[in-house]
Amino acid sequence: DPCEFNLMMDASELIPQGFHFSKPRTYDGIHEWTEWRERGSVKSLRYYFIDFGLSRRYATNKNVKDVGIWGEDVLHCQF
């Protein structure tokens, strides 16, 4: 279900040292960032679709017509 919360950005160009998963203003959970860059100063950012739980896959040589599910799956916890 491609929606706002199922897009992920690779922040490695913005925050070269990386960031801690539960303390996002630190790179190791203790020390604050020493370097970060503005989005406009980075040549290109990579975005990824995540959460393919409602996805379907079809053979490429078939002409498939399908009625999809409208909206996002809000019944399950999204991490």
Backbone bond lengths (Angstrom), bond angles and torsions (degrees), N, CA, C in turn:
res aa  C-N    CA-C-N  psi(-1)  N-CA   C-N-CA  omega(-1)  CA-C   N-CA-C  phi
1 D - - - 1.453 - - 1.522 109.10 -
2 P 1.334 118.89 94.62 1.460 121.02 -179.06 1.528 110.63 -69.02
3 C 1.296 116.62 111.78 1.455 122.48 178.76 1.529 108.16 -148.92
4 E 1.302 116.51 179.82 1.469 122.13 -174.54 1.526 113.22 -54.11
5 F 1.309 117.77 -41.44 1.460 120.34 -174.66 1.529 113.29 -86.16
6 N 1.317 117.57 -0.01 1.457 120.79 178.78 1.523 111.84 -110.71
7 L 1.310 116.82 24.51 1.458 122.87 171.93 1.519 108.09 -112.95
8 M 1.306 116.09 136.96 1.457 120.55 179.60 1.528 108.18 -126.63
9 M 1.323 116.45 137.35 1.456 121.54 179.12 1.520 109.62 -107.15
10 D 1.314 116.52 136.66 1.463 121.97 173.88 1.525 107.21 -78.74
11 A 1.323 117.42 109.76 1.466 122.50 -175.22 1.521 113.32 -92.20
12 S 1.320 118.41 9.86 1.468 120.25 -175.35 1.528 113.07 -64.82
13 E 1.330 118.69 -26.96 1.467 120.85 176.06 1.528 111.17 -78.99
14 L 1.313 117.56 -28.36 1.466 121.71 -179.75 1.521 111.96 -81.03
15 I 1.322 116.56 -39.85 1.463 122.39 -177.43 1.529 107.27 -126.21
16 P 1.334 117.68 86.36 1.469 120.82 -173.00 1.528 114.72 -57.22
17 Q 1.326 119.03 -33.07 1.470 120.61 179.52 1.521 112.47 -80.29
18 G 1.309 117.58 -10.92 1.452 121.48 -176.01 1.517 110.97 87.44
19 F 1.328 116.67 -178.12 1.459 120.58 178.78 1.516 109.48 -145.22
20 H 1.312 115.38 155.24 1.462 122.89 -177.39 1.530 109.56 -78.00
21 F 1.323 117.76 140.15 1.463 121.71 -174.20 1.522 113.94 -63.83
22 S 1.332 118.98 -31.64 1.460 119.63 -178.49 1.525 113.46 -110.04
23 K 1.319 117.55 -10.20 1.468 122.12 175.81 1.526 107.28 -129.13
24 P 1.347 116.59 78.98 1.457 120.63 -168.24 1.526 116.25 -66.32
25 R 1.308 120.47 -11.34 1.471 120.54 176.55 1.527 112.17 -91.53
26 T 1.326 116.26 8.63 1.462 121.09 177.40 1.525 108.88 -125.43
27 Y 1.314 117.00 156.50 1.462 119.38 177.29 1.521 112.12 -93.64
28 D 1.337 117.79 -18.66 1.463 120.41 -178.79 1.532 113.03 -131.87
29 G 1.323 117.20 6.69 1.458 120.86 -178.06 1.513 113.19 92.35
30 I 1.334 117.48 -8.73 1.468 121.81 -177.58 1.526 110.93 -124.83
31 H 1.308 117.00 -57.14 1.466 122.72 -174.77 1.523 111.39 -90.43
32 E 1.336 115.93 139.69 1.458 119.48 178.21 1.518 110.35 -72.61
33 W 1.342 115.14 162.49 1.459 121.23 179.49 1.514 110.90 -55.52
34 T 1.295 115.83 143.57 1.459 119.63 172.21 1.520 110.47 -102.38
35 E 1.323 116.46 -22.22 1.464 119.99 -179.18 1.520 109.82 -147.12
36 W 1.308 115.74 133.70 1.454 122.09 169.98 1.514 107.72 -149.22
37 R 1.310 116.61 155.97 1.464 122.06 -174.91 1.527 110.05 -121.35
38 E 1.318 114.98 151.45 1.462 120.98 175.02 1.522 109.24 -73.79
39 R 1.328 117.46 149.11 1.465 120.84 -179.67 1.517 111.97 -59.62
40 G 1.322 117.38 -35.66 1.460 120.59 -179.24 1.518 113.91 -69.70
41 S 1.322 117.48 -18.91 1.464 120.29 -178.53 1.529 112.76 -90.88
42 V 1.310 117.36 -6.28 1.465 121.91 -179.82 1.526 108.36 -94.73
43 K 1.333 116.01 134.48 1.464 120.46 -175.88 1.526 112.07 -57.48
44 S 1.293 117.45 -53.52 1.462 120.09 179.38 1.527 109.48 -151.94
45 L 1.300 114.67 145.03 1.462 121.26 177.01 1.522 108.51 -111.58
46 R 1.313 116.24 149.53 1.461 120.76 177.82 1.520 109.22 -104.82
47 Y 1.311 114.69 131.85 1.454 121.93 176.65 1.522 108.51 -115.69
48 Y 1.322 116.31 146.13 1.457 121.85 -177.72 1.522 110.13 -131.95
49 F 1.332 116.03 140.22 1.457 120.60 168.35 1.521 107.62 -80.50
50 I 1.322 116.31 135.39 1.462 121.04 176.11 1.530 108.23 -125.39
51 D 1.297 117.59 171.61 1.462 124.31 177.00 1.528 111.37 64.54
52 F 1.304 115.64 81.81 1.452 121.60 179.09 1.529 111.74 -99.24
53 G 1.321 116.96 30.53 1.456 121.38 -176.84 1.517 114.71 -62.80
54 L 1.324 118.74 -32.01 1.463 121.75 179.98 1.524 112.19 -101.39
55 S 1.314 117.78 8.27 1.461 121.76 -176.11 1.518 111.64 -75.08
56 R 1.317 113.81 154.99 1.465 121.25 174.15 1.516 108.00 -127.55
57 R 1.320 115.66 149.90 1.461 120.72 179.21 1.525 108.60 -122.14
58 Y 1.338 115.37 135.26 1.451 121.27 -178.71 1.518 109.57 -126.09
59 A 1.315 115.78 153.80 1.461 120.57 175.49 1.526 108.88 -63.93
60 T 1.319 117.09 141.91 1.466 120.46 -176.46 1.518 112.64 -72.35
61 N 1.318 118.73 -19.91 1.458 120.76 -177.65 1.527 112.73 -93.25
62 K 1.300 118.41 9.97 1.465 122.85 -178.94 1.526 109.57 -109.40
63 N 1.327 115.38 142.88 1.456 121.29 173.91 1.528 106.81 -93.13
64 V 1.306 116.83 96.34 1.460 121.90 -172.64 1.520 109.96 -101.79
65 K 1.318 115.39 132.39 1.462 121.46 170.93 1.518 106.32 -113.70
66 D 1.305 116.11 128.82 1.455 120.00 -175.03 1.516 109.10 -140.63
67 V 1.295 115.99 145.32 1.460 121.64 172.94 1.518 105.76 -101.18
68 G 1.307 116.14 110.88 1.456 120.74 -176.11 1.514 112.79 -81.07
69 I 1.304 114.84 -179.95 1.457 122.62 176.75 1.520 107.47 -90.23
70 W 1.313 117.79 128.85 1.459 121.52 -178.37 1.519 109.55 -88.33
71 G 1.323 117.28 130.67 1.455 121.44 177.39 1.512 112.44 94.71
72 E 1.315 115.19 -177.59 1.458 120.63 -178.22 1.524 110.60 -104.54
73 D 1.303 115.72 157.66 1.464 121.70 178.95 1.525 108.57 -80.86
74 V 1.325 116.99 104.63 1.466 120.81 -178.05 1.527 111.99 -102.40
75 L 1.323 117.05 3.49 1.459 120.06 -178.18 1.514 113.18 -82.58
76 H 1.322 117.77 -18.34 1.453 121.45 -176.67 1.521 110.77 -113.62
77 C 1.300 115.28 148.21 1.460 121.35 179.54 1.523 109.53 -65.87
78 Q 1.314 117.48 130.78 1.461 122.75 -180.00 1.518 108.64 -105.27
79 F 1.321 118.17 118.51 1.457 121.42 178.86 1.498 109.21 -106.18
